[in-house]
Amino acid sequence: MNKLQKQIAAMEKRQSELTAELLHTFIEHVEAGGRSAKYSRSATQEIKIYYRGVGLIDILPESLRKKPSHEVA
């Protein structure tokens, strides 16, 4: 069990809802990349979440990071 998983397990025992305080406990900072298409509701955008004490966790497979082939209505 890594450091982040231990922190999450400890918080689950004490906290039953997601609050701003809980987010500040775990998240160091968030980076949002540029949108793939301006003014598009279905444009993709890369979001990176850096966790305290752990850093960036890149767990998504490459196939999920690519732009979907269909338009969202």
PyMOL Python script that loads the backbone (N, CA, C, O; Angstrom):
from pymol import cmd

cmd.read_pdbstr("""\
ATOM      1  N   MET A   1       0.863  -1.174   0.000  1.00  0.00           N
ATOM      2  CA  MET A   1       0.000   0.000   0.000  1.00  0.00           C
ATOM      3  C   MET A   1       0.910   1.238   0.000  1.00  0.00           C
ATOM      4  O   MET A   1       1.776   1.379   0.863  1.00  0.00           O
ATOM      5  N   ASN A   2       0.702   2.132  -0.981  1.00  0.00           N
ATOM      6  CA  ASN A   2       1.543   3.318  -1.063  1.00  0.00           C
ATOM      7  C   ASN A   2       1.046   4.408  -0.116  1.00  0.00           C
ATOM      8  O   ASN A   2       0.015   4.254   0.539  1.00  0.00           O
ATOM      9  N   LYS A   3       1.785   5.500  -0.054  1.00  0.00           N
ATOM     10  CA  LYS A   3       1.485   6.579   0.892  1.00  0.00           C
ATOM     11  C   LYS A   3       0.105   7.184   0.663  1.00  0.00           C
ATOM     12  O   LYS A   3      -0.620   7.449   1.622  1.00  0.00           O
ATOM     13  N   LEU A   4      -0.265   7.405  -0.594  1.00  0.00           N
ATOM     14  CA  LEU A   4      -1.570   7.984  -0.906  1.00  0.00           C
ATOM     15  C   LEU A   4      -2.697   7.037  -0.486  1.00  0.00           C
ATOM     16  O   LEU A   4      -3.695   7.475   0.085  1.00  0.00           O
ATOM     17  N   GLN A   5      -2.541   5.770  -0.764  1.00  0.00           N
ATOM     18  CA  GLN A   5      -3.566   4.798  -0.389  1.00  0.00           C
ATOM     19  C   GLN A   5      -3.744   4.749   1.132  1.00  0.00           C
ATOM     20  O   GLN A   5      -4.864   4.593   1.618  1.00  0.00           O
ATOM     21  N   LYS A   6      -2.658   4.881   1.879  1.00  0.00           N
ATOM     22  CA  LYS A   6      -2.744   4.899   3.343  1.00  0.00           C
ATOM     23  C   LYS A   6      -3.490   6.140   3.824  1.00  0.00           C
ATOM     24  O   LYS A   6      -4.301   6.063   4.747  1.00  0.00           O
ATOM     25  N   GLN A   7      -3.210   7.296   3.189  1.00  0.00           N
ATOM     26  CA  GLN A   7      -3.904   8.523   3.559  1.00  0.00           C
ATOM     27  C   GLN A   7      -5.395   8.409   3.267  1.00  0.00           C
ATOM     28  O   GLN A   7      -6.224   8.826   4.077  1.00  0.00           O
ATOM     29  N   ILE A   8      -5.732   7.850   2.123  1.00  0.00           N
ATOM     30  CA  ILE A   8      -7.144   7.691   1.745  1.00  0.00           C
ATOM     31  C   ILE A   8      -7.851   6.758   2.718  1.00  0.00           C
ATOM     32  O   ILE A   8      -8.966   7.050   3.151  1.00  0.00           O
ATOM     33  N   ALA A   9      -7.226   5.652   3.062  1.00  0.00           N
ATOM     34  CA  ALA A   9      -7.826   4.707   4.001  1.00  0.00           C
ATOM     35  C   ALA A   9      -8.069   5.358   5.358  1.00  0.00           C
ATOM     36  O   ALA A   9      -9.109   5.136   5.977  1.00  0.00           O
ATOM     37  N   ALA A  10      -7.121   6.156   5.817  1.00  0.00           N
ATOM     38  CA  ALA A  10      -7.278   6.839   7.097  1.00  0.00           C
ATOM     39  C   ALA A  10      -8.423   7.844   7.053  1.00  0.00           C
ATOM     40  O   ALA A  10      -9.193   7.952   8.007  1.00  0.00           O
ATOM     41  N   MET A  11      -8.539   8.581   5.943  1.00  0.00           N
ATOM     42  CA  MET A  11      -9.603   9.568   5.813  1.00  0.00           C
ATOM     43  C   MET A  11     -10.976   8.918   5.666  1.00  0.00           C
ATOM     44  O   MET A  11     -11.971   9.464   6.142  1.00  0.00           O
ATOM     45  N   GLU A  12     -11.041   7.761   5.013  1.00  0.00           N
ATOM     46  CA  GLU A  12     -12.320   7.064   4.850  1.00  0.00           C
ATOM     47  C   GLU A  12     -12.906   6.680   6.201  1.00  0.00           C
ATOM     48  O   GLU A  12     -14.125   6.658   6.373  1.00  0.00           O
ATOM     49  N   LYS A  13     -12.047   6.380   7.144  1.00  0.00           N
ATOM     50  CA  LYS A  13     -12.515   6.010   8.481  1.00  0.00           C
ATOM     51  C   LYS A  13     -13.114   7.215   9.209  1.00  0.00           C
ATOM     52  O   LYS A  13     -14.024   7.065  10.025  1.00  0.00           O
ATOM     53  N   ARG A  14     -12.591   8.429   8.906  1.00  0.00           N
ATOM     54  CA  ARG A  14     -13.016   9.634   9.617  1.00  0.00           C
ATOM     55  C   ARG A  14     -14.016  10.479   8.845  1.00  0.00           C
ATOM     56  O   ARG A  14     -14.733  11.274   9.453  1.00  0.00           O
ATOM     57  N   GLN A  15     -14.085  10.339   7.553  1.00  0.00           N
ATOM     58  CA  GLN A  15     -14.850  11.266   6.722  1.00  0.00           C
ATOM     59  C   GLN A  15     -15.790  10.499   5.794  1.00  0.00           C
ATOM     60  O   GLN A  15     -15.367   9.548   5.137  1.00  0.00           O
ATOM     61  N   SER A  16     -17.052  10.900   5.735  1.00  0.00           N
ATOM     62  CA  SER A  16     -17.998  10.222   4.855  1.00  0.00           C
ATOM     63  C   SER A  16     -18.408  11.060   3.656  1.00  0.00           C
ATOM     64  O   SER A  16     -19.081  10.548   2.762  1.00  0.00           O
ATOM     65  N   GLU A  17     -18.019  12.355   3.604  1.00  0.00           N
ATOM     66  CA  GLU A  17     -18.353  13.187   2.448  1.00  0.00           C
ATOM     67  C   GLU A  17     -17.126  13.973   1.990  1.00  0.00           C
ATOM     68  O   GLU A  17     -16.210  14.239   2.768  1.00  0.00           O
ATOM     69  N   LEU A  18     -17.134  14.329   0.733  1.00  0.00           N
ATOM     70  CA  LEU A  18     -16.027  15.076   0.151  1.00  0.00           C
ATOM     71  C   LEU A  18     -16.207  16.561   0.454  1.00  0.00           C
ATOM     72  O   LEU A  18     -17.205  17.166   0.063  1.00  0.00           O
ATOM     73  N   THR A  19     -15.238  17.140   1.151  1.00  0.00           N
ATOM     74  CA  THR A  19     -15.310  18.544   1.529  1.00  0.00           C
ATOM     75  C   THR A  19     -14.088  19.279   0.980  1.00  0.00           C
ATOM     76  O   THR A  19     -13.123  18.651   0.545  1.00  0.00           O
ATOM     77  N   ALA A  20     -14.134  20.613   1.000  1.00  0.00           N
ATOM     78  CA  ALA A  20     -12.992  21.414   0.559  1.00  0.00           C
ATOM     79  C   ALA A  20     -11.773  21.105   1.421  1.00  0.00           C
ATOM     80  O   ALA A  20     -10.657  21.022   0.907  1.00  0.00           O
ATOM     81  N   GLU A  21     -11.972  20.936   2.707  1.00  0.00           N
ATOM     82  CA  GLU A  21     -10.866  20.620   3.613  1.00  0.00           C
ATOM     83  C   GLU A  21     -10.206  19.294   3.243  1.00  0.00           C
ATOM     84  O   GLU A  21      -8.981  19.175   3.271  1.00  0.00           O
ATOM     85  N   LEU A  22     -11.012  18.309   2.899  1.00  0.00           N
ATOM     86  CA  LEU A  22     -10.479  17.003   2.498  1.00  0.00           C
ATOM     87  C   LEU A  22      -9.690  17.119   1.194  1.00  0.00           C
ATOM     88  O   LEU A  22      -8.620  16.523   1.065  1.00  0.00           O
ATOM     89  N   LEU A  23     -10.205  17.877   0.233  1.00  0.00           N
ATOM     90  CA  LEU A  23      -9.483  18.073  -1.029  1.00  0.00           C
ATOM     91  C   LEU A  23      -8.141  18.753  -0.793  1.00  0.00           C
ATOM     92  O   LEU A  23      -7.135  18.362  -1.385  1.00  0.00           O
ATOM     93  N   HIS A  24      -8.119  19.766   0.068  1.00  0.00           N
ATOM     94  CA  HIS A  24      -6.872  20.471   0.373  1.00  0.00           C
ATOM     95  C   HIS A  24      -5.873  19.558   1.079  1.00  0.00           C
ATOM     96  O   HIS A  24      -4.663  19.753   0.967  1.00  0.00           O
ATOM     97  N   THR A  25      -6.372  18.573   1.797  1.00  0.00           N
ATOM     98  CA  THR A  25      -5.500  17.619   2.483  1.00  0.00           C
ATOM     99  C   THR A  25      -4.723  16.775   1.483  1.00  0.00           C
ATOM    100  O   THR A  25      -3.536  16.515   1.679  1.00  0.00           O
ATOM    101  N   PHE A  26      -5.377  16.354   0.427  1.00  0.00           N
ATOM    102  CA  PHE A  26      -4.762  15.426  -0.520  1.00  0.00           C
ATOM    103  C   PHE A  26      -4.155  16.074  -1.751  1.00  0.00           C
ATOM    104  O   PHE A  26      -3.154  15.578  -2.268  1.00  0.00           O
ATOM    105  N   ILE A  27      -4.730  17.166  -2.237  1.00  0.00           N
ATOM    106  CA  ILE A  27      -4.314  17.733  -3.518  1.00  0.00           C
ATOM    107  C   ILE A  27      -3.370  18.908  -3.313  1.00  0.00           C
ATOM    108  O   ILE A  27      -3.692  19.866  -2.611  1.00  0.00           O
ATOM    109  N   GLU A  28      -2.202  18.821  -3.937  1.00  0.00           N
ATOM    110  CA  GLU A  28      -1.212  19.900  -3.869  1.00  0.00           C
ATOM    111  C   GLU A  28      -1.560  20.999  -4.866  1.00  0.00           C
ATOM    112  O   GLU A  28      -1.662  22.168  -4.494  1.00  0.00           O
ATOM    113  N   HIS A  29      -1.742  20.624  -6.137  1.00  0.00           N
ATOM    114  CA  HIS A  29      -2.199  21.577  -7.150  1.00  0.00           C
ATOM    115  C   HIS A  29      -2.742  20.850  -8.368  1.00  0.00           C
ATOM    116  O   HIS A  29      -2.503  19.657  -8.557  1.00  0.00           O
ATOM    117  N   VAL A  30      -3.485  21.595  -9.197  1.00  0.00           N
ATOM    118  CA  VAL A  30      -4.116  21.054 -10.408  1.00  0.00           C
ATOM    119  C   VAL A  30      -3.650  21.885 -11.591  1.00  0.00           C
ATOM    120  O   VAL A  30      -3.612  23.114 -11.521  1.00  0.00           O
ATOM    121  N   GLU A  31      -3.292  21.204 -12.687  1.00  0.00           N
ATOM    122  CA  GLU A  31      -2.920  21.881 -13.927  1.00  0.00           C
ATOM    123  C   GLU A  31      -3.933  21.521 -15.002  1.00  0.00           C
ATOM    124  O   GLU A  31      -4.226  20.346 -15.222  1.00  0.00           O
ATOM    125  N   ALA A  32      -4.464  22.535 -15.668  1.00  0.00           N
ATOM    126  CA  ALA A  32      -5.407  22.308 -16.766  1.00  0.00           C
ATOM    127  C   ALA A  32      -4.751  22.768 -18.061  1.00  0.00           C
ATOM    128  O   ALA A  32      -4.328  23.918 -18.177  1.00  0.00           O
ATOM    129  N   GLY A  33      -4.668  21.871 -19.026  1.00  0.00           N
ATOM    130  CA  GLY A  33      -4.079  22.194 -20.321  1.00  0.00           C
ATOM    131  C   GLY A  33      -5.074  22.895 -21.214  1.00  0.00           C
ATOM    132  O   GLY A  33      -6.243  23.047 -20.859  1.00  0.00           O
ATOM    133  N   GLY A  34      -4.609  23.325 -22.377  1.00  0.00           N
ATOM    134  CA  GLY A  34      -5.478  23.999 -23.335  1.00  0.00           C
ATOM    135  C   GLY A  34      -6.487  23.045 -23.950  1.00  0.00           C
ATOM    136  O   GLY A  34      -6.263  21.835 -24.004  1.00  0.00           O
ATOM    137  N   ARG A  35      -7.586  23.594 -24.407  1.00  0.00           N
ATOM    138  CA  ARG A  35      -8.624  22.783 -25.048  1.00  0.00           C
ATOM    139  C   ARG A  35      -8.210  22.449 -26.476  1.00  0.00           C
ATOM    140  O   ARG A  35      -7.502  23.222 -27.122  1.00  0.00           O
ATOM    141  N   SER A  36      -8.653  21.298 -26.962  1.00  0.00           N
ATOM    142  CA  SER A  36      -8.293  20.877 -28.316  1.00  0.00           C
ATOM    143  C   SER A  36      -9.033  21.680 -29.392  1.00  0.00           C
ATOM    144  O   SER A  36      -8.557  21.783 -30.523  1.00  0.00           O
ATOM    145  N   ALA A  37     -10.183  22.242 -29.050  1.00  0.00           N
ATOM    146  CA  ALA A  37     -10.949  23.057 -30.006  1.00  0.00           C
ATOM    147  C   ALA A  37     -11.653  24.171 -29.239  1.00  0.00           C
ATOM    148  O   ALA A  37     -12.351  23.915 -28.258  1.00  0.00           O
ATOM    149  N   LYS A  38     -11.470  25.393 -29.686  1.00  0.00           N
ATOM    150  CA  LYS A  38     -12.072  26.533 -29.016  1.00  0.00           C
ATOM    151  C   LYS A  38     -13.586  26.537 -29.216  1.00  0.00           C
ATOM    152  O   LYS A  38     -14.067  26.238 -30.309  1.00  0.00           O
ATOM    153  N   TYR A  39     -14.339  26.872 -28.169  1.00  0.00           N
ATOM    154  CA  TYR A  39     -15.800  26.993 -28.193  1.00  0.00           C
ATOM    155  C   TYR A  39     -16.526  25.676 -28.479  1.00  0.00           C
ATOM    156  O   TYR A  39     -17.681  25.696 -28.906  1.00  0.00           O
ATOM    157  N   SER A  40     -15.882  24.550 -28.257  1.00  0.00           N
ATOM    158  CA  SER A  40     -16.519  23.256 -28.499  1.00  0.00           C
ATOM    159  C   SER A  40     -16.925  22.630 -27.169  1.00  0.00           C
ATOM    160  O   SER A  40     -16.146  22.614 -26.216  1.00  0.00           O
ATOM    161  N   ARG A  41     -18.155  22.114 -27.115  1.00  0.00           N
ATOM    162  CA  ARG A  41     -18.616  21.439 -25.899  1.00  0.00           C
ATOM    163  C   ARG A  41     -17.974  20.074 -25.733  1.00  0.00           C
ATOM    164  O   ARG A  41     -17.943  19.542 -24.623  1.00  0.00           O
ATOM    165  N   SER A  42     -17.466  19.499 -26.802  1.00  0.00           N
ATOM    166  CA  SER A  42     -16.905  18.152 -26.723  1.00  0.00           C
ATOM    167  C   SER A  42     -15.382  18.143 -26.862  1.00  0.00           C
ATOM    168  O   SER A  42     -14.789  17.088 -27.085  1.00  0.00           O
ATOM    169  N   ALA A  43     -14.756  19.289 -26.733  1.00  0.00           N
ATOM    170  CA  ALA A  43     -13.297  19.367 -26.867  1.00  0.00           C
ATOM    171  C   ALA A  43     -12.623  18.654 -25.696  1.00  0.00           C
ATOM    172  O   ALA A  43     -13.129  18.666 -24.574  1.00  0.00           O
ATOM    173  N   THR A  44     -11.496  18.045 -25.968  1.00  0.00           N
ATOM    174  CA  THR A  44     -10.746  17.390 -24.902  1.00  0.00           C
ATOM    175  C   THR A  44      -9.828  18.403 -24.231  1.00  0.00           C
ATOM    176  O   THR A  44      -9.437  19.407 -24.826  1.00  0.00           O
ATOM    177  N   GLN A  45      -9.498  18.113 -22.986  1.00  0.00           N
ATOM    178  CA  GLN A  45      -8.617  18.988 -22.227  1.00  0.00           C
ATOM    179  C   GLN A  45      -7.884  18.124 -21.212  1.00  0.00           C
ATOM    180  O   GLN A  45      -8.501  17.349 -20.481  1.00  0.00           O
ATOM    181  N   GLU A  46      -6.564  18.264 -21.175  1.00  0.00           N
ATOM    182  CA  GLU A  46      -5.769  17.469 -20.245  1.00  0.00           C
ATOM    183  C   GLU A  46      -5.782  18.123 -18.864  1.00  0.00           C
ATOM    184  O   GLU A  46      -5.511  19.316 -18.731  1.00  0.00           O
ATOM    185  N   ILE A  47      -6.097  17.337 -17.848  1.00  0.00           N
ATOM    186  CA  ILE A  47      -6.104  17.781 -16.467  1.00  0.00           C
ATOM    187  C   ILE A  47      -5.111  16.913 -15.703  1.00  0.00           C
ATOM    188  O   ILE A  47      -5.172  15.686 -15.772  1.00  0.00           O
ATOM    189  N   LYS A  48      -4.197  17.549 -14.976  1.00  0.00           N
ATOM    190  CA  LYS A  48      -3.229  16.825 -14.152  1.00  0.00           C
ATOM    191  C   LYS A  48      -3.454  17.212 -12.698  1.00  0.00           C
ATOM    192  O   LYS A  48      -3.495  18.396 -12.363  1.00  0.00           O
ATOM    193  N   ILE A  49      -3.598  16.209 -11.837  1.00  0.00           N
ATOM    194  CA  ILE A  49      -3.786  16.446 -10.405  1.00  0.00           C
ATOM    195  C   ILE A  49      -2.537  15.950  -9.688  1.00  0.00           C
ATOM    196  O   ILE A  49      -2.169  14.780  -9.796  1.00  0.00           O
ATOM    197  N   TYR A  50      -1.896  16.845  -8.960  1.00  0.00           N
ATOM    198  CA  TYR A  50      -0.691  16.513  -8.200  1.00  0.00           C
ATOM    199  C   TYR A  50      -1.089  16.351  -6.732  1.00  0.00           C
ATOM    200  O   TYR A  50      -1.638  17.271  -6.126  1.00  0.00           O
ATOM    201  N   TYR A  51      -0.807  15.179  -6.169  1.00  0.00           N
ATOM    202  CA  TYR A  51      -1.177  14.862  -4.802  1.00  0.00           C
ATOM    203  C   TYR A  51      -0.034  15.172  -3.839  1.00  0.00           C
ATOM    204  O   TYR A  51       1.136  15.006  -4.185  1.00  0.00           O
ATOM    205  N   ARG A  52      -0.369  15.615  -2.647  1.00  0.00           N
ATOM    206  CA  ARG A  52       0.635  15.923  -1.622  1.00  0.00           C
ATOM    207  C   ARG A  52       1.423  14.673  -1.255  1.00  0.00           C
ATOM    208  O   ARG A  52       0.848  13.617  -0.994  1.00  0.00           O
ATOM    209  N   GLY A  53       2.731  14.802  -1.240  1.00  0.00           N
ATOM    210  CA  GLY A  53       3.597  13.709  -0.835  1.00  0.00           C
ATOM    211  C   GLY A  53       3.763  12.619  -1.873  1.00  0.00           C
ATOM    212  O   GLY A  53       4.589  11.724  -1.695  1.00  0.00           O
ATOM    213  N   VAL A  54       2.998  12.673  -2.954  1.00  0.00           N
ATOM    214  CA  VAL A  54       3.047  11.624  -3.979  1.00  0.00           C
ATOM    215  C   VAL A  54       3.402  12.206  -5.345  1.00  0.00           C
ATOM    216  O   VAL A  54       4.186  11.616  -6.088  1.00  0.00           O
ATOM    217  N   GLY A  55       2.830  13.350  -5.671  1.00  0.00           N
ATOM    218  CA  GLY A  55       3.039  13.948  -6.981  1.00  0.00           C
ATOM    219  C   GLY A  55       1.970  13.510  -7.965  1.00  0.00           C
ATOM    220  O   GLY A  55       0.860  13.153  -7.573  1.00  0.00           O
ATOM    221  N   LEU A  56       2.308  13.540  -9.231  1.00  0.00           N
ATOM    222  CA  LEU A  56       1.382  13.161 -10.298  1.00  0.00           C
ATOM    223  C   LEU A  56       1.292  11.646 -10.383  1.00  0.00           C
ATOM    224  O   LEU A  56       2.312  10.958 -10.426  1.00  0.00           O
ATOM    225  N   ILE A  57       0.079  11.132 -10.409  1.00  0.00           N
ATOM    226  CA  ILE A  57      -0.137   9.695 -10.605  1.00  0.00           C
ATOM    227  C   ILE A  57      -0.753   9.532 -11.976  1.00  0.00           C
ATOM    228  O   ILE A  57      -1.885   9.956 -12.209  1.00  0.00           O
ATOM    229  N   ASP A  58      -0.018   8.921 -12.882  1.00  0.00           N
ATOM    230  CA  ASP A  58      -0.470   8.740 -14.258  1.00  0.00           C
ATOM    231  C   ASP A  58      -0.905   7.293 -14.423  1.00  0.00           C
ATOM    232  O   ASP A  58      -0.094   6.434 -14.769  1.00  0.00           O
ATOM    233  N   ILE A  59      -2.194   7.018 -14.174  1.00  0.00           N
ATOM    234  CA  ILE A  59      -2.663   5.643 -14.192  1.00  0.00           C
ATOM    235  C   ILE A  59      -3.581   5.314 -15.363  1.00  0.00           C
ATOM    236  O   ILE A  59      -3.924   4.149 -15.564  1.00  0.00           O
ATOM    237  N   LEU A  60      -3.987   6.322 -16.142  1.00  0.00           N
ATOM    238  CA  LEU A  60      -4.878   6.055 -17.271  1.00  0.00           C
ATOM    239  C   LEU A  60      -4.107   5.430 -18.426  1.00  0.00           C
ATOM    240  O   LEU A  60      -3.024   5.899 -18.773  1.00  0.00           O
ATOM    241  N   PRO A  61      -4.648   4.388 -19.016  1.00  0.00           N
ATOM    242  CA  PRO A  61      -3.998   3.834 -20.205  1.00  0.00           C
ATOM    243  C   PRO A  61      -4.084   4.817 -21.363  1.00  0.00           C
ATOM    244  O   PRO A  61      -4.984   5.656 -21.407  1.00  0.00           O
ATOM    245  N   GLU A  62      -3.166   4.715 -22.280  1.00  0.00           N
ATOM    246  CA  GLU A  62      -3.091   5.626 -23.431  1.00  0.00           C
ATOM    247  C   GLU A  62      -4.403   5.664 -24.210  1.00  0.00           C
ATOM    248  O   GLU A  62      -4.786   6.718 -24.718  1.00  0.00           O
ATOM    249  N   SER A  63      -5.091   4.537 -24.312  1.00  0.00           N
ATOM    250  CA  SER A  63      -6.333   4.481 -25.092  1.00  0.00           C
ATOM    251  C   SER A  63      -7.418   5.388 -24.516  1.00  0.00           C
ATOM    252  O   SER A  63      -8.275   5.862 -25.261  1.00  0.00           O
ATOM    253  N   LEU A  64      -7.400   5.639 -23.203  1.00  0.00           N
ATOM    254  CA  LEU A  64      -8.400   6.502 -22.589  1.00  0.00           C
ATOM    255  C   LEU A  64      -8.027   7.974 -22.669  1.00  0.00           C
ATOM    256  O   LEU A  64      -8.881   8.834 -22.455  1.00  0.00           O
ATOM    257  N   ARG A  65      -6.773   8.285 -22.970  1.00  0.00           N
ATOM    258  CA  ARG A  65      -6.329   9.671 -23.042  1.00  0.00           C
ATOM    259  C   ARG A  65      -6.561  10.285 -24.410  1.00  0.00           C
ATOM    260  O   ARG A  65      -6.434  11.500 -24.557  1.00  0.00           O
ATOM    261  N   LYS A  66      -6.890   9.502 -25.399  1.00  0.00           N
ATOM    262  CA  LYS A  66      -7.092  10.014 -26.752  1.00  0.00           C
ATOM    263  C   LYS A  66      -8.496  10.593 -26.885  1.00  0.00           C
ATOM    264  O   LYS A  66      -9.414  10.212 -26.160  1.00  0.00           O
ATOM    265  N   LYS A  67      -8.641  11.519 -27.827  1.00  0.00           N
ATOM    266  CA  LYS A  67      -9.938  12.141 -28.086  1.00  0.00           C
ATOM    267  C   LYS A  67     -10.927  11.101 -28.585  1.00  0.00           C
ATOM    268  O   LYS A  67     -10.588  10.307 -29.463  1.00  0.00           O
ATOM    269  N   PRO A  68     -12.166  11.087 -28.036  1.00  0.00           N
ATOM    270  CA  PRO A  68     -13.165  10.131 -28.517  1.00  0.00           C
ATOM    271  C   PRO A  68     -13.516  10.376 -29.984  1.00  0.00           C
ATOM    272  O   PRO A  68     -13.462  11.507 -30.468  1.00  0.00           O
ATOM    273  N   SER A  69     -13.869   9.318 -30.668  1.00  0.00           N
ATOM    274  CA  SER A  69     -14.160   9.435 -32.101  1.00  0.00           C
ATOM    275  C   SER A  69     -15.580   9.914 -32.387  1.00  0.00           C
ATOM    276  O   SER A  69     -15.913  10.179 -33.542  1.00  0.00           O
ATOM    277  N   HIS A  70     -16.422  10.030 -31.363  1.00  0.00           N
ATOM    278  CA  HIS A  70     -17.791  10.478 -31.576  1.00  0.00           C
ATOM    279  C   HIS A  70     -18.017  11.842 -30.923  1.00  0.00           C
ATOM    280  O   HIS A  70     -17.308  12.209 -29.987  1.00  0.00           O
ATOM    281  N   GLU A  71     -18.981  12.571 -31.406  1.00  0.00           N
ATOM    282  CA  GLU A  71     -19.334  13.875 -30.861  1.00  0.00           C
ATOM    283  C   GLU A  71     -20.334  13.691 -29.736  1.00  0.00           C
ATOM    284  O   GLU A  71     -21.190  12.808 -29.796  1.00  0.00           O
ATOM    285  N   VAL A  72     -20.228  14.522 -28.710  1.00  0.00           N
ATOM    286  CA  VAL A  72     -21.170  14.512 -27.601  1.00  0.00           C
ATOM    287  C   VAL A  72     -22.241  15.538 -27.891  1.00  0.00           C
ATOM    288  O   VAL A  72     -21.927  16.686 -28.204  1.00  0.00           O
ATOM    289  N   ALA A  73     -23.508  15.145 -27.792  1.00  0.00           N
ATOM    290  CA  ALA A  73     -24.610  16.060 -28.109  1.00  0.00           C
ATOM    291  C   ALA A  73     -24.900  16.990 -26.970  1.00  0.00           C
ATOM    292  O   ALA A  73     -25.798  17.827 -27.069  1.00  0.00           O
TER     293      ALA A  73
END
""", "prot")
cmd.dss("prot")
cmd.show_as("cartoon", "prot")
cmd.util.cbc("prot")
cmd.orient("prot")
